[in-house]
Amino acid sequence: MERDELLRIVCDVVRGQAADCAGPVEADTPLGPEGLGIDSIGCLEIVLELEQRTGITLRDESLTAESFATPASLADQLERASRG
């Protein structure tokens, strides 16, 4: 899967998780308290949906605060995981 497609999927999933927030979800939109305010349960739900929609498994050790900084950083993790 191309990175642009992964980023589109991530933004779509994040948008669904942050349905109450006003404004667009862009590649550099912060996911944490300084942005959309997505909590740890929300992050888990995002990972589960991303894995289901992409068929890419994210390893637990790759799920760091940095990987959940923005949709772009999540897309980077998916891209790395897809390469093995």
KOLDOMAR-734923 format. One record per residue: residue number from 1; residue in three letters; chain; y, z, x of N, C-alpha, C in turn. Coordinates in steps of 0.05 Angstrom, whole numbers. Layout:
REM KOLDOMAR-734923
ATOM,nr,rest,kette,n_north,n_up,n_east,ca_north,ca_up,ca_east,c_north,c_up,c_east
ATOM,NUM,ALA,A,Y,Z,X,Y,Z,X,Y,Z,X
...
This chain:
REM KOLDOMAR-734923
ATOM,nr,rest,kette,n_north,n_up,n_east,ca_north,ca_up,ca_east,c_north,c_up,c_east
ATOM,1,MET,A,-23,0,17,0,0,0,25,0,18
ATOM,2,GLU,A,44,-16,11,69,-18,26,86,7,22
ATOM,3,ARG,A,103,14,42,119,38,40,138,37,17
ATOM,4,ASP,A,150,14,11,169,11,-11,155,18,-38
ATOM,5,GLU,A,130,9,-41,115,16,-65,109,45,-66
ATOM,6,LEU,A,101,57,-43,96,86,-42,121,102,-50
ATOM,7,LEU,A,144,94,-39,169,108,-46,175,105,-75
ATOM,8,ARG,A,171,82,-87,176,78,-115,158,97,-132
ATOM,9,ILE,A,133,99,-125,114,117,-139,123,146,-136
ATOM,10,VAL,A,130,154,-111,139,181,-107,163,188,-124
ATOM,11,CYS,A,183,170,-124,207,175,-140,200,177,-169
ATOM,12,ASP,A,182,161,-179,174,162,-207,160,188,-213
ATOM,13,VAL,A,142,197,-196,128,223,-200,147,246,-199
ATOM,14,VAL,A,165,246,-180,185,267,-177,203,268,-202
ATOM,15,ARG,A,212,244,-211,229,242,-235,215,255,-259
ATOM,16,GLY,A,189,251,-261,174,263,-283,172,293,-281
ATOM,17,GLN,A,170,303,-256,168,332,-251,195,345,-255
ATOM,18,ALA,A,217,331,-250,244,342,-252,258,331,-276
ATOM,19,ALA,A,244,328,-298,255,315,-322,280,329,-332
ATOM,20,ASP,A,284,355,-327,307,370,-337,332,365,-320
ATOM,21,CYS,A,329,354,-296,353,351,-279,369,327,-286
ATOM,22,ALA,A,394,329,-282,412,306,-288,415,290,-263
ATOM,23,GLY,A,418,265,-266,422,248,-243,397,233,-233
ATOM,24,PRO,A,401,213,-217,379,197,-207,363,211,-185
ATOM,25,VAL,A,338,203,-183,322,212,-160,321,189,-141
ATOM,26,GLU,A,333,193,-118,334,173,-97,317,181,-74
ATOM,27,ALA,A,313,163,-54,296,169,-31,305,194,-16
ATOM,28,ASP,A,331,199,-15,341,222,0,349,246,-17
ATOM,29,THR,A,341,247,-42,347,269,-60,331,294,-51
ATOM,30,PRO,A,344,316,-45,329,340,-38,312,350,-61
ATOM,31,LEU,A,288,358,-55,269,367,-75,271,398,-80
ATOM,32,GLY,A,280,412,-60,280,441,-61,304,453,-76
ATOM,33,PRO,A,310,478,-71,331,493,-86,359,480,-83
ATOM,34,GLU,A,364,467,-61,390,455,-57,393,428,-71
ATOM,35,GLY,A,371,419,-84,371,393,-98,359,396,-126
ATOM,36,LEU,A,335,386,-130,323,386,-156,311,413,-164
ATOM,37,GLY,A,307,431,-144,296,457,-151,267,458,-158
ATOM,38,ILE,A,252,439,-147,223,439,-152,209,461,-137
ATOM,39,ASP,A,194,477,-152,180,500,-139,153,493,-129
ATOM,40,SER,A,138,513,-119,112,507,-107,92,496,-127
ATOM,41,ILE,A,93,506,-152,75,495,-172,82,466,-178
ATOM,42,GLY,A,107,460,-179,116,432,-183,107,414,-160
ATOM,43,CYS,A,109,425,-135,99,409,-112,70,404,-114
ATOM,44,LEU,A,54,423,-122,25,419,-126,20,398,-146
ATOM,45,GLU,A,34,399,-169,31,378,-189,38,351,-179
ATOM,46,ILE,A,59,349,-163,67,324,-151,45,313,-134
ATOM,47,VAL,A,34,330,-116,13,321,-98,-11,311,-114
ATOM,48,LEU,A,-20,325,-135,-43,317,-151,-38,290,-164
ATOM,49,GLU,A,-14,286,-175,-8,261,-188,-6,238,-168
ATOM,50,LEU,A,6,244,-145,8,223,-124,-20,214,-114
ATOM,51,GLU,A,-37,234,-110,-64,227,-101,-79,211,-122
ATOM,52,GLN,A,-75,217,-147,-88,203,-169,-76,174,-171
ATOM,53,ARG,A,-50,171,-169,-38,145,-173,-41,126,-149
ATOM,54,THR,A,-43,138,-125,-45,121,-101,-74,119,-90
ATOM,55,GLY,A,-91,138,-97,-117,139,-85,-117,149,-56
ATOM,56,ILE,A,-95,160,-48,-92,170,-20,-94,200,-21
ATOM,57,THR,A,-110,212,-5,-113,241,-4,-95,252,18
ATOM,58,LEU,A,-79,272,10,-61,285,29,-75,311,39
ATOM,59,ARG,A,-78,313,64,-91,336,76,-73,361,74
ATOM,60,ASP,A,-85,384,70,-70,409,67,-50,413,90
ATOM,61,GLU,A,-59,408,114,-42,414,137,-18,395,139
ATOM,62,SER,A,-18,373,124,5,355,124,26,363,103
ATOM,63,LEU,A,19,382,86,37,391,65,54,414,73
ATOM,64,THR,A,75,407,88,93,427,99,120,425,84
ATOM,65,ALA,A,137,444,89,164,444,77,178,418,84
ATOM,66,GLU,A,175,408,108,188,383,116,177,359,100
ATOM,67,SER,A,151,359,94,140,337,79,150,336,50
ATOM,68,PHE,A,159,360,40,170,362,13,201,362,12
ATOM,69,ALA,A,213,354,34,243,354,35,255,334,15
ATOM,70,THR,A,244,310,15,255,288,-2,232,270,-10
ATOM,71,PRO,A,237,252,-30,217,232,-36,210,215,-12
ATOM,72,ALA,A,229,209,5,223,192,29,204,206,48
ATOM,73,SER,A,207,233,51,189,247,69,161,248,57
ATOM,74,LEU,A,159,250,31,132,249,18,120,222,21
ATOM,75,ALA,A,135,201,18,125,174,22,115,170,50
ATOM,76,ASP,A,129,182,70,120,181,98,93,194,101
ATOM,77,GLN,A,89,217,88,63,230,90,41,213,77
ATOM,78,LEU,A,47,201,55,27,183,42,20,160,60
ATOM,79,GLU,A,41,148,72,36,125,90,19,133,114
ATOM,80,ARG,A,25,156,126,8,166,148,-21,171,139
ATOM,81,ALA,A,-24,184,116,-51,190,106,-66,165,100
ATOM,82,SER,A,-53,144,91,-67,119,84,-78,105,109
ATOM,83,ARG,A,-66,111,132,-76,99,157,-99,114,169
ATOM,84,GLY,A,-105,137,157,-129,151,167,-121,176,180
